[in-house]
Every structure is written in structure tokens, then in C-alpha cells.
């Protein structure tokens, strides 16, 4: 089925029966494609079912088995780089031949030839950073449309949420990456993840449909799923609620008893608290909306950025880490994402939380640790907000919060932590809950936790894509050279590129070359990077004010005494006017404060390369009036 077919009140039967597939061949229904033809010259990709590619409604031949594995792997990470190692592992399952790299190049060339067309945005399949990336628009790939519709449904009123989720589920044409592709263990794992996403979307649809009174539709829609996933608690709870809402209370109570016995027999466990509460509600015959709403998991997240660009590798690593860390016996149930201001930490964390909806059934929360003026919030205020968001009554101290977090499979983003003391009482001590911290500094006093470095600056291509999404694709395409000058002046900072795009979206009559000329003077860049109440200079100033005075002057000396780009220890020593031993301590202190970045991997201090992020360099040069550095020697 094509997006747009779903409607609130309809059962997403495609999820259960594979609706939209040809009954004789098991492939895409050609009648459905004919009824919804694509615009001339466009490509359509499908992985939510058999792997297919269409141009002008005509299926393209996808070639031999290993070539199709390459294409499917690239589509699974559309618009993000896939390393050569990952592609090799997908094709040869850890036992590549000596000619693997050359063979892989042949498969990539064949895929590139298959997709070849006159595209004003350049080639779709490009080599980048030791891997390959396949550029696909959201309306071209069913997986991207599915994810977009699921995200759009979050936080909506029940009728609209049910409609959006039904449209998302109508995109499925059978088991994802069906057929022989699952002989690749890597693609089999990807297919399993997609199946779980589909199952979570169906559960969300059922809950939204029940909120609007659609009990019978949910009974029909979940019947087959219950048989295939008998231990899925959220699914079973929705099934019980649907039966009860349809006047089949005895069946709902029997469904709970079946589940309780199955859980005890298979896992030696009792039903969870939410499931037991559902049973008591049905047993008491209380179907009031208030009781139903109280059972819904809290989801309080900022909207996902529709134009989130780049950093696919970092996002994949973060999602993978949080997924694997969902075990109750994990040693470090917290993750710290740290890096300089404007590097995209918060956007990355929020995107990860949206993608992890199927993993944290008891809720996902976003709690800022600073107020609107950038000042650290008092711990009691943060704890009170957490208590309110999770519907808890009674004590709201650190102990009560940790007890709740240990008992619930929830993900909590604590954003922009000022220091260790602000977050130490909020971290879990084991159990089911997970915390994702973002901070400019390294918060070295915390442990144990997983540490993830902030994503590197955006490359030119990703920066241009982000700018075009805000300022207008036609506008950027018409003056690509000026657009390149703008994003280079932003130094790869997602925040700076976004602010530039937002400002250009308002200044529709200002040519891109004029705005690029304004950014050409380094002394004026920060004055231009303002759009409404969003100011890059203000954000940098808040971080600077938290530095000890001597560290601010050290950062200013490094900005004045080193060239743009990476610098070594000898360069830092000369800029600071001190010996290398002292320079190491200064640079490492600035790394801890989120003012300097360093390469990943282990290197000696003498061999390390450091970097002042571009915007911090500009601000440091503006901020501090330097005293002369004594000549060395």
C-alpha cells in the first residue's frame, strides 16, 4: 500500500496479512503501483517487504545476490556513510576472499550504474570517508516515510496519531528484506530490528485507536500478532483493553490469566506493574478515561528535527549503545555525550531518543538542567519535574527517583549538565532505566558510564544540505559558490549553519553572495549568526562565563597564537608562552571544559593534534584583550 491509504478507525491489516502484495508471486501488487504512479523520472525504493527499486513505476533488475546485499545495506543506512568493513561483513559474513575489496567495488559500480540518471544534486552513490553513502529522499524510500510518519504521530491527539500510524503501517508489504537476503546475518539482524519497529508502531496505533474508542478495530488488528508475540506485554495489554472496550470483559480477564501462566512457565516471572494494573482495572469494571490515560507511558521529548543532517555514524553508534545497554544487568546504565557548544549534541540525543521508542516502553523524557538564561537549575526543581513527568506522588528526592528509574524501562535525557554535582544524584544505580547526559565538559568525576565524543564538524555536503533545507534548495542551487562560502564561515557547526539558514529564510530578498560577504570578515561572523532569539554569540558567552578566568585567557592565547585547524603540543607551548609540560595540563583542562577537541584513539602528548572549534576560536579572539606573551628563552 502507498502512504495516504490509512485512516483512523481502520485496522492496519497490512501489518498482519501483508496486504498490498500480489497473492500469486508474493511481490508488490502491480495494481497498487498502477493506481498510485510515481512522477515521471523518479525512483522508488522499498525494503519494507521484498527489496525493490522502481523507476517510473517499472521494476529495475537488481542483479545477483551479493550486489543486492550491498544495495540493501546501503538503503538500511540511507544518507549516512556505510564503511567498507560493514559492507564486506554483510556480503561475506566475516570470511571475505582476498579479492573482496575489488569485488565490492564491482558491486558498487553496478549499483551506481543501475541508479544512474541526470540528477542536478549529483550522483546518488558516493564514496566518502572509507565507505559509501546512498542519497535517498524521504518520499523515495518506504523506510524513511515509515519512520517520519511514526515520529509525526508522537504527541498528537488520538485521532490524528491513529491516522498517521495507520498510514505508516500501510507501507509494509510483508517481512522486511524478505527472501534470500536474510541469508546475510547482518541483513537478518537489520530485518529483525525493522520488525520490532513495526511491532512498536502497531502497538502505538492500537493505543491511539483505543483512546478514540476503536476497541473492535484493535481486536481485529491485533489478533494475529498476539499469536506470534505472546510474551509482548505492551501488545497483550492493548489486546486486553480492546477486548474489554468491545464488551468482552471475560475474554480480557482470561487473556491476562493466559499471559500470567505463560510468563511463569517460560521465564519464571510475574506480569509487570502496568499489566497488573490493567487487570485490576478490567476486573473492577472501571473503564474511565482517567485510568486509561494513567497507564500510558510518558513521552516528553522535543520535536525531532525533520532536517537532521549528517552524523549518521555517531547516531548509529549512540542508538546501538543505548539498545545494547538496555539489559538489566548492564554495568553502566548511563551515557555521556560531550562536546563543544554548537556541535549538535542535543539534536543528536533527541534524534536517538525518538528512534528508541520501541526499546523504552515505560517512557522517554527530556529534562533541561539549565534555565532559559543558561543558569544551572536547582536539584529540587529538576527532581520535582521528574516526579511530575512520571506521575509519581509522595517523596521526590534522589532516592525515590532512583527507585522509580530502576523499576521502569525508561530513557531520560538530562540536557546540558553544568557539572558532576548537578547530575550525580540523578544517575541510575542499576535496574531497567537509562540516562543519556549531554554536556560541554567531560564530567571526569562521574563513573561508571559510557562516554561518547560529540560528532565532528559537518562536512561541506551535509552543511549545504542543511542550509538548503532551511533557505531553499533552488536558492542554494542557483548560487552554490556563495552557499559554500557561507557554510565554510560556519566552520561545520550544525548550530551556525542552522542559524544562517533560518536567517536567510527570513531575509528572502538578500542574495546568498551578500550574506556570504558579511561572513567573510571573521570579526563580524558572530554578529551575523543571530536569528530571532537564537544567538550563537550568546550561547558561546554562557560557556565562557563558566570558565575560570585563567582558562579563558589560555583559550584566547591559543586562538591568537595558532592557525585555523589542528595544532600540536609545540604550537600550544609557543602560543601559551610556557614549556610543553605545562602546556599539556592547560590543553587537557580546556578539553575537560569542552573548549578544545582532540583526536580519538590513544596517542602520546607529543604526537597528539588538538583543535579549537571554529566558533570558539572566533569568540575567544573577540572576548579577551591579551597581554603580551613573554618571549620564550
C-alpha positions in Angstrom: 0.0 0.0 0.0 1.0 3.6 -0.6 1.2 6.2 2.2 -2.0 8.0 2.5 -4.2 4.9 2.3 -4.6 4.6 6.0 -7.4 6.2 8.0 -8.3 6.4 11.7 -10.6 3.6 12.6 -9.2 1.2 10.0 -7.3 -1.8 11.1 -3.7 -1.9 9.8 -4.2 -5.3 8.3 -1.1 -4.9 6.1 0.8 -5.5 9.3 -0.8 -8.8 9.9 -1.7 -10.1 6.4 0.8 -8.5 4.0 -1.9 -6.5 2.3 -0.7 -4.8 -0.9 1.2 -7.9 -2.1 0.5 -10.0 -5.2 -1.1 -13.2 -3.9 0.4 -15.3 -6.7 4.0 -14.1 -6.5 4.4 -12.6 -3.1 5.8 -9.5 -4.7 4.5 -5.9 -4.8 1.0 -5.7 -6.1 1.3 -4.2 -9.6 -2.3 -2.9 -9.4 -1.4 -0.9 -6.3 1.6 0.7 -8.2 -0.6 1.5 -11.2 -3.2 3.2 -9.1 -0.5 5.4 -7.5 2.0 6.1 -10.3 5.2 8.0 -9.3 6.1 11.3 -11.0 8.0 10.8 -14.3 11.7 10.0 -13.9 11.6 9.4 -10.1 13.0 6.4 -8.3 11.2 4.4 -5.6 13.0 2.1 -3.2 11.3 -0.5 -0.9 12.8 -2.5 1.9 9.6 -3.0 4.0 8.9 -6.2 2.2 11.0 -7.6 -0.8 13.8 -5.4 -1.9 12.6 -3.5 -4.9 13.6 -0.4 -7.0 11.2 1.2 -9.4 11.7 4.0 -12.0 8.5 5.4 -13.5 6.6 2.5 -11.9 8.8 0.0 -13.7 10.8 -2.5 -11.6 14.5 -2.4 -12.2 16.6 -5.6 -12.3 18.7 -5.6 -9.1 21.4 -8.1 -10.2 23.0 -11.0 -8.4 22.6 -11.9 -4.7 25.7 -10.1 -3.4 25.0 -7.0 -5.3 21.5 -6.9 -3.8 23.1 -7.3 -0.3 25.2 -4.2 -1.0 22.2 -2.2 -2.1 20.0 -3.4 0.8 22.8 -2.5 3.3 23.2 1.0 1.9 19.4 1.6 1.9 19.3 0.4 5.6 21.6 3.4 6.4 20.3 5.8 3.7 22.0 9.2 3.6 24.7 8.0 6.0 28.1 6.5 5.3 28.5 2.7 5.4 32.1 1.6 5.9 33.8 -0.8 3.6 34.2 -3.2 6.5 30.5 -3.2 7.2 29.6 -3.9 3.6 32.3 -6.6 3.4 30.9 -8.2 6.6 27.3 -8.1 5.1 28.4 -9.8 1.9 30.8 -12.4 3.2 29.9 -12.9 6.8 33.3 -12.4 8.3 35.1 -14.6 5.7 35.9 -12.4 2.8 38.1 -13.6 -0.1 41.4 -11.9 -0.9 39.6 -10.1 -3.8 36.8 -8.8 -1.5 37.6 -5.1 -1.9 37.8 -5.4 -5.7 34.6 -7.4 -5.9 32.9 -4.9 -3.6 33.9 -2.1 -6.0 32.4 -4.0 -8.9 29.1 -4.4 -7.0 29.1 -0.7 -6.0 29.8 0.3 -9.6 26.9 -1.9 -10.8 24.5 -0.3 -8.3 25.7 3.2 -9.3 25.0 2.3 -13.0 21.6 0.9 -12.0 20.6 4.2 -10.4 22.4 6.5 -13.0 20.3 9.4 -14.1 20.7 13.1 -14.8 20.4 14.4 -11.2 21.0 18.1 -10.5 22.2 17.2 -7.0 25.0 15.0 -8.2 25.5 11.2 -8.0 23.3 9.2 -5.6 26.0 6.8 -4.6 29.2 8.4 -3.4 32.5 7.3 -1.8 33.1 9.1 1.4 35.3 8.6 4.5 36.4 5.0 3.9 32.9 3.9 2.9 29.9 4.6 0.7 26.7 6.7 1.1 23.5 6.4 -0.9 21.5 9.6 -1.1 17.7 9.0 -1.0 14.9 11.4 -0.4 12.2 10.6 2.2 9.5 10.2 -0.5 11.6 7.8 -2.4 12.2 5.2 0.3 9.4 3.5 2.2 11.5 3.0 5.4 12.2 6.8 5.6 8.5 7.5 5.1 7.6 5.0 7.8 9.9 6.5 10.3 8.8 10.0 9.5 5.1 9.1 10.0 5.8 7.3 13.3 7.7 10.3 14.6 4.9 12.7 13.4 2.4 10.7 15.4 4.2 11.2 18.7 2.4 13.7 20.9 -0.6 14.0 18.6 -4.2 13.7 19.7 -5.5 10.2 19.4 -7.5 10.5 16.1 -4.6 12.1 14.2 -2.0 9.7 15.8 -4.1 6.7 14.8 -4.4 8.0 11.2 -0.6 8.7 10.9 0.3 5.3 12.3 -2.1 3.5 10.1 -0.5 5.2 7.1 2.9 4.2 8.3 1.8 0.5 8.7 0.1 0.5 5.3 3.6 1.0 3.8 4.6 -2.6 4.7 4.3 -5.3 2.0 5.4 -8.2 4.1 8.5 -9.3 6.1 11.2 -6.6 5.6 14.1 -7.6 3.3 12.3 -10.8 2.5 13.6 -13.7 0.6 17.2 -14.8 0.2 18.6 -11.5 1.6 18.2 -12.8 5.1 21.0 -15.3 4.4 23.2 -12.4 5.3 23.4 -12.3 9.1 23.9 -8.6 9.1 20.7 -8.1 7.0 18.9 -10.6 9.1 19.6 -8.5 12.2 18.5 -5.4 10.4 15.3 -7.1 9.4 14.7 -8.1 13.0 15.2 -4.5 14.1 12.7 -3.4 11.4 10.2 -6.0 12.6 10.4 -4.7 16.1 9.9 -1.1 14.9 6.8 -2.3 13.0 5.5 -4.1 16.1 6.0 -1.0 18.3 4.2 1.1 15.7 1.3 -1.3 15.7 1.2 -1.1 19.5 1.1 2.7 19.3 -1.6 2.6 16.7 -3.7 0.3 19.0 -3.3 2.6 22.0 -4.2 5.6 20.0 -7.2 3.8 18.4 -8.4 2.7 21.9 -8.1 6.3 23.1 -10.7 7.3 20.5 -13.0 4.4 21.2 -12.0 2.0 18.5 -12.0 -1.2 20.5 -13.4 -3.6 17.8 -10.8 -2.4 15.2 -8.0 -3.1 17.6 -9.3 -6.6 18.4 -9.3 -7.3 14.6 -5.9 -5.7 14.1 -4.0 -7.5 16.9 -5.5 -11.0 16.7 -2.7 -12.5 14.6 0.0 -10.5 16.4 -0.9 -11.9 19.8 -0.4 -15.4 18.4 3.1 -14.6 17.1 4.2 -12.5 20.0 2.5 -14.0 23.1 5.1 -12.6 25.6 5.0 -9.0 24.4 3.5 -7.2 27.4 2.5 -3.9 25.8 0.8 -5.8 23.0 -1.0 -8.1 25.4 -2.2 -5.1 27.5 -3.7 -3.4 24.4 -5.4 -6.6 23.5 -6.9 -7.0 26.9 -8.1 -3.3 26.9 -9.6 -3.8 23.4 -11.5 -6.9 24.4 -12.8 -5.1 27.5 -13.8 -2.0 25.4 -15.7 -4.3 23.0 -17.8 -5.7 25.8 -15.8 -8.9 26.1 -14.7 -8.5 29.6 -14.5 -12.2 30.4 -12.2 -12.8 27.5 -10.0 -9.9 28.6 -9.6 -11.4 32.1 -8.9 -14.8 30.5 -6.2 -13.2 28.3 -4.4 -11.9 31.4 -4.6 -15.3 33.1 -3.1 -17.0 30.0 -0.3 -14.4 29.9 0.4 -14.8 33.6 0.7 -18.6 33.3 2.8 -18.4 30.1 5.2 -15.9 31.7 5.6 -18.1 34.8 6.2 -21.2 32.7 8.6 -19.7 30.1 10.5 -17.2 32.2 9.6 -17.7 35.8 8.3 -14.1 36.1 5.2 -12.3 37.2 3.4 -9.7 35.0 4.8 -6.2 35.4 3.1 -3.4 37.4 1.4 -1.8 34.4 0.0 -5.1 33.3 -1.3 -6.0 36.7 -2.9 -2.5 37.0 -4.7 -3.1 33.7 -6.0 -6.4 35.0 -7.3 -4.8 38.2 -9.0 -2.0 36.2 -10.8 -4.5 34.0 -11.7 -6.7 37.0 -13.2 -3.7 38.7 -15.1 -2.7 35.5 -13.6 0.8 35.6 -13.1 2.0 32.0 -12.9 5.7 32.8 -10.5 7.7 30.6 -8.6 8.9 33.6 -7.5 5.3 34.5 -6.6 4.6 30.9 -4.5 7.7 30.5 -2.6 7.0 33.7 -1.4 3.7 32.2 0.2 5.4 29.1 3.9 5.8 29.3 5.2 9.4 29.5 6.8 10.7 26.3 8.1 14.2 26.8 10.6 14.9 24.0 11.3 18.0 21.9 10.2 17.5 18.3 12.6 15.5 16.1 14.4 17.7 13.6 12.9 16.9 10.2 16.1 18.3 8.6 18.5 16.4 10.8 21.6 16.2 8.7 24.9 14.2 8.8 26.4 12.4 11.8 24.8 9.1 10.8 27.8 7.1 12.1 27.6 8.8 15.5 23.8 8.4 15.7 24.1 4.7 14.8 26.7 4.2 17.5 24.7 6.0 20.1 21.5 4.1 19.3 23.3 0.8 19.3 24.9 1.6 22.6 21.6 2.5 24.3 19.9 -0.5 22.8 22.6 -3.0 24.0 22.7 -1.2 27.3 19.1 -2.0 27.9 19.9 -5.1 29.8 19.1 -5.1 33.5 22.5 -6.4 34.3 24.4 -3.7 32.4 27.2 -2.2 34.4 26.9 1.3 33.2 23.3 2.4 32.6 24.3 6.0 31.7 25.8 7.5 28.6 27.6 10.9 28.4 27.6 12.7 25.1 30.0 15.6 25.5 31.4 18.3 23.2 31.7 22.0 22.4 28.7 24.3 22.2 27.0 24.2 18.9 28.3 20.8 17.9 24.8 19.2 17.7 24.8 17.2 21.0 21.2 17.9 21.9 19.8 17.3 18.4 21.7 14.0 18.3 20.4 12.9 21.7 16.8 13.8 20.8 17.0 12.0 17.5 18.4 8.9 19.3 15.5 9.0 21.8 12.9 9.2 19.0 14.5 6.3 17.3 14.5 4.2 20.5 10.7 4.3 21.1 10.4 0.6 20.7 13.1 0.0 23.3 11.8 2.1 26.3 8.2 1.1 26.7 7.8 2.9 30.1 8.6 6.4 28.7 11.2 8.8 27.3 11.8 12.1 28.9 13.8 15.3 28.2 14.8 17.4 31.1 17.0 20.5 30.7 19.5 21.1 33.5 19.7 24.9 32.8 17.0 27.5 32.7 16.3 29.8 29.8 19.2 32.1 30.7 21.7 29.3 30.9 21.9 29.2 34.7 22.0 25.7 36.3 18.6 24.7 37.7 18.4 23.7 41.4 18.3 20.0 42.0 14.9 20.1 43.8 13.4 21.8 40.8 14.7 19.1 38.5 13.5 16.3 40.8 10.1 17.9 41.1 9.8 18.0 37.3 10.8 14.3 37.0 8.2 13.4 39.6 5.5 15.3 37.7 6.5 13.8 34.3 6.4 10.3 35.6 3.1 10.7 37.5 4.7 10.0 40.9 3.2 11.2 44.2 4.9 11.4 47.6 8.7 11.9 48.1 10.5 13.4 45.1 14.1 13.1 46.4 17.0 11.4 44.7 16.2 8.0 46.4 12.6 8.0 45.2 13.7 9.0 41.7 16.3 6.2 41.5 13.8 3.7 42.8 11.4 4.6 40.0 14.1 4.6 37.3 15.3 1.2 38.4 11.8 -0.3 38.1 10.9 1.2 34.7 12.3 0.7 31.2 12.6 4.4 30.6 15.1 6.7 28.8 15.8 10.1 30.4 17.8 12.8 28.6 19.4 15.2 31.1 20.5 18.0 28.8 23.4 20.5 29.2 24.8 19.3 32.5 26.8 22.1 34.1 29.0 19.8 36.4 29.1 16.4 38.1 27.2 17.6 41.2 24.2 18.6 39.1 23.7 15.0 37.8 25.3 12.6 40.3 22.1 12.3 42.4 20.0 11.6 39.2 22.0 8.8 37.7 20.7 5.2 38.0 22.2 2.6 40.3 21.3 -0.3 38.1 17.9 -1.6 37.1 15.9 -1.0 33.9 16.1 2.7 33.3 18.8 4.5 31.3 20.1 8.1 31.4 21.6 10.0 28.4 23.6 13.0 29.5 24.7 15.9 27.3 27.4 18.3 28.5 30.1 20.6 27.1 32.7 19.3 29.6 33.9 15.8 30.1 32.5 15.5 33.7 35.5 13.4 34.6 34.3 12.9 38.2 31.4 10.7 37.1 31.6 6.9 36.7 30.9 4.4 35.7 29.3 5.5 32.4 29.8 5.2 28.7 31.4 8.2 27.1 30.6 9.3 23.5 32.6 12.2 21.9 30.5 14.9 20.2 30.2 14.5 16.5 32.9 16.1 14.4 32.0 19.2 12.3 29.7 18.7 9.4 31.3 18.3 6.0 30.6 20.7 3.1 28.0 18.4 1.5 26.0 17.9 4.8 26.3 21.6 5.6 24.9 22.5 2.2 22.1 20.1 2.6 21.1 21.6 5.9 21.4 25.1 4.6 19.3 24.2 1.5 16.5 22.7 3.7 16.1 26.0 5.5 17.0 28.7 3.0 15.6 26.9 0.0 17.0 24.3 -2.4 16.5 26.4 -5.5 18.2 29.3 -3.9 21.3 27.3 -2.9 21.5 25.5 -6.2 21.4 28.9 -8.0 24.5 30.2 -6.2 26.4 27.1 -4.9 29.7 29.0 -4.6 28.1 31.6 -2.2 26.4 28.8 -0.3 29.8 27.1 0.1 31.3 30.3 1.4 28.5 30.6 4.0 28.9 27.0 5.4 32.7 27.3 5.5 32.4 30.5 7.5 30.2 28.4 9.9 33.1 26.0 10.4 30.9 22.9 10.2 28.9 23.8 13.3 25.3 22.5 12.9 24.0 25.3 15.0 25.8 28.0 13.0 24.6 26.5 9.7 21.1 26.2 11.1 21.0 29.9 12.3 22.3 31.0 8.9 19.6 29.1 7.1 16.9 30.4 9.5 18.1 34.0 8.9 18.2 33.6 5.1 14.7 32.1 5.3 13.5 35.4 6.7 15.8 37.6 4.5 14.3 36.2 1.3 15.4 39.2 -0.8 19.1 39.1 0.4 21.2 37.3 -2.2 23.4 34.5 -0.8 26.5 36.2 -2.1 25.7 39.3 0.0 25.3 37.2 3.2 28.5 35.3 2.3 30.3 38.7 2.1 29.0 39.6 5.5 30.5 36.4 6.9 33.8 36.9 5.1 35.1 39.1 7.9 35.9 36.9 10.9 35.4 39.8 13.3 31.7 40.1 12.2 30.7 36.4 11.8 29.2 36.1 15.3 27.2 39.3 14.9 25.5 37.8 11.8 24.8 34.4 13.3 21.6 35.6 15.0 18.0 34.7 14.1 15.2 35.8 16.4 16.0 34.7 20.0 18.7 32.3 18.8 22.2 33.8 19.1 25.4 31.8 18.6 27.4 34.5 20.4 25.1 34.3 23.4 25.5 30.5 23.6 29.2 30.8 23.5 29.2 33.6 26.1 27.4 31.4 28.6 30.0 28.7 28.3 32.8 31.2 28.5 31.5 32.7 31.7 31.8 29.3 33.4 35.5 29.1 32.7 38.0 30.1 35.4 39.5 33.4 34.3 42.9 31.9 33.7 41.4 29.3 31.4 39.6 31.9 29.4 42.9 33.7 28.8 44.6 30.4 27.9 41.9 29.7 25.3 42.3 33.3 23.9 46.1 32.8 23.6 45.6 29.6 21.8 43.1 31.3 19.4 45.5 34.1 18.7 48.7 32.0 18.6 47.7 29.0 16.5 46.4 28.7 12.9 43.0 27.6 12.0 42.8 23.8 12.1 44.7 21.2 14.1 47.8 22.2 16.1 50.4 20.3 18.1 51.8 20.5 21.5 54.8 22.6 20.3 52.4 25.1 18.8 50.4 25.2 22.0 53.5 25.7 24.1 54.6 28.7 21.9 51.1 30.3 21.9 50.8 29.9 25.7 54.4 31.0 26.4 55.2 28.0 28.6 57.0 24.7 28.4 55.4 21.7 27.0 54.7 20.0 30.3 52.6 23.0 31.5 51.0 23.3 28.0 49.8 19.7 28.2 48.0 20.5 31.5 46.4 23.6 30.1 45.2 22.0 26.9 43.8 19.0 28.8 42.0 21.3 31.2 40.4 23.1 28.2 39.4 19.7 26.7 37.7 18.8 30.0 35.8 22.2 29.8 34.7 21.5 26.2 36.7 24.3 24.7 39.3 22.2 22.8 38.8 18.9 21.0 41.3 16.1 20.5 41.6 13.2 18.1 40.1 9.8 19.1 42.4 6.9 19.9 45.4 6.7 22.1 48.4 8.9 21.2 51.3 10.4 23.1 51.0 14.0 24.1 53.8 14.9 21.8 52.1 13.2 18.8 48.5 14.4 19.6 46.8 17.0 17.5 44.3 19.4 19.1 41.8 21.8 17.7 39.9 24.9 18.8 36.4 24.7 17.2 36.0 27.4 14.7 33.3 29.4 16.5 35.1 29.1 19.8 38.2 30.4 18.1 36.3 33.5 16.8 34.7 34.2 20.1 38.0 33.8 22.0 39.7 36.3 19.8 36.8 38.8 20.3 36.4 38.2 24.0 39.8 38.6 25.6 42.2 41.5 25.4 45.5 39.8 25.6 48.6 40.9 27.4 51.8 40.2 25.6 53.2 36.7 25.9 56.8 36.8 27.2 59.3 35.6 24.5 60.5 32.1 25.2 64.1 31.6 26.1 
